[in-house]
């Protein structure tokens, strides 16, 4: 199925969960990534049950802390 991941058209397995997608796309440090599915930030506990569908938009977000000058 075709989905959009971080602004790029991507092929994914049908009925893939967010956890499956993180694995399929070899996302680095998945334990630190936040996931937005169709504009909604998912709770980490929902990654294993949130199913991605044809045409969905997924964003993988990494939050970085900054330092003081």
C-alpha positions, 0 to 999 in steps of 0.5 A: 500500500502507498502511504506518505512518510515524512513527506515522501511516498512510501510502500508499506505492508498491508495492515502494518501497525506503527511498530511494524512500520518502524521495523520495515523502514529501519527507523534509527533509535525507534525508542526515541521517536514520536509518531504522528499519524494523520495529524495526531500524535500517538501514545507509544503504548498505541504503536503496536495497535495503530494500523496504517491504511492506504493513503495515510500520512505518517511523520516520525518526529525526534525531539532534541534538547538544546544547551545554553550559550 
